[in-house]
Amino acid sequence: MSAFVEEAASVIPGNINLECKHFFSGAALYADDRICISLTPVGLAMKLPEDTRHNLLKVKGAIPLSYFPEGPIKKGYVLFPEGVTQPDEALHRFLQESIEYVLTLPKPKRKQN
């Protein structure tokens, strides 16, 4: 996942805080506290705008994100179960689009103790 942080840092403005958080079975990339990319046992997933998701789902190799068979679909994400097979330019475009998209969403509310 650190490679994604480096890739993402190369395509976004320097004032965006990127953070990689590891969890028991993978990792996630956050842009200003908003999750944008996750690497899980089922593959690489990116949070993308609806029209981009729709177009990617038409392409063989991209599917809706579900963490287990017959499980609920994680809305807003597209999964690349075989990894990203597009050239680097496409990967950069998806990374940038994912980060730019999540920055338009409200910041998650912090849990108060």
C-alpha positions in Angstrom: 0.0 0.0 0.0 2.9 2.3 0.6 3.5 2.3 -3.2 0.0 3.7 -3.6 0.7 6.5 -1.1 3.8 7.4 -3.2 1.9 7.2 -6.5 -1.0 9.2 -5.0 1.4 11.9 -3.6 2.8 12.3 -7.1 -0.6 13.2 -8.7 -2.2 15.4 -6.0 -1.5 18.8 -4.5 0.9 18.8 -1.5 -1.7 20.3 0.9 -3.7 17.0 0.9 -2.9 14.8 3.9 -2.5 11.2 2.7 -2.4 8.5 5.3 -2.2 4.7 5.0 -3.9 2.7 7.8 -3.3 -1.0 8.1 -6.0 -3.3 9.4 -6.1 -7.0 10.1 -6.4 -8.2 6.5 -5.2 -5.2 4.4 -4.8 -1.5 4.3 -6.6 1.6 3.2 -5.5 5.0 1.8 -7.1 8.1 3.3 -7.1 11.6 1.9 -7.9 14.2 4.5 -9.5 11.5 6.7 -11.7 10.1 3.9 -11.1 6.6 2.6 -10.4 6.4 -1.1 -8.6 3.2 -1.8 -8.4 -0.1 0.0 -6.3 -3.2 -0.5 -8.1 -6.3 0.8 -8.0 -10.1 0.4 -10.6 -9.7 -2.4 -8.4 -7.2 -4.3 -7.8 -3.5 -4.9 -10.9 -1.3 -4.5 -11.3 2.4 -5.3 -14.0 4.8 -4.3 -15.0 6.6 -7.5 -17.8 8.8 -8.8 -20.9 7.0 -10.1 -20.2 7.6 -13.8 -16.6 6.3 -13.6 -17.8 3.2 -11.6 -20.4 2.6 -14.2 -17.9 2.7 -17.1 -15.4 0.5 -15.2 -18.0 -2.1 -14.4 -18.7 -2.4 -18.1 -15.0 -3.4 -18.6 -14.0 -7.0 -18.0 -12.0 -7.2 -14.7 -13.8 -4.6 -12.6 -16.7 -5.7 -10.4 -18.7 -4.2 -7.5 -16.9 -4.5 -4.1 -18.2 -7.2 -1.8 -16.0 -8.6 0.9 -17.4 -12.1 0.7 -19.6 -14.2 -1.6 -23.3 -13.3 -1.4 -22.3 -10.4 0.9 -23.6 -6.9 0.5 -22.2 -4.6 -2.2 -20.0 -1.8 -0.8 -21.6 1.2 -2.5 -19.3 3.7 -4.1 -16.5 1.3 -4.8 -15.2 -0.6 -7.8 -13.0 -3.7 -7.2 -10.1 -4.8 -9.4 -9.8 -8.4 -8.2 -7.0 -9.2 -10.6 -5.2 -5.9 -9.7 -5.0 -2.9 -11.9 -4.0 -4.0 -15.4 -4.2 -0.6 -17.1 -1.1 1.3 -18.0 0.4 3.7 -15.4 -1.4 6.7 -16.9 -4.8 5.0 -16.2 -3.7 4.1 -12.7 -2.7 7.7 -12.0 -6.0 8.9 -13.4 -8.0 6.6 -11.2 -5.9 7.4 -8.1 -6.3 11.2 -8.8 -10.0 10.8 -9.5 -10.6 8.8 -6.4 -8.8 11.3 -4.2 -10.5 14.3 -5.8 -13.9 12.6 -5.5 -13.6 11.7 -1.8 -12.5 15.3 -1.0 -15.9 16.4 -2.2 -17.6 14.2 0.4 -18.2 15.3 4.0 -15.5 14.4 6.5 -16.5 11.5 8.6 -17.7 12.4 12.1 -15.3 11.5 14.9 -16.6 9.2 17.5 -16.8 10.9 20.9 -16.0 9.0 24.0 
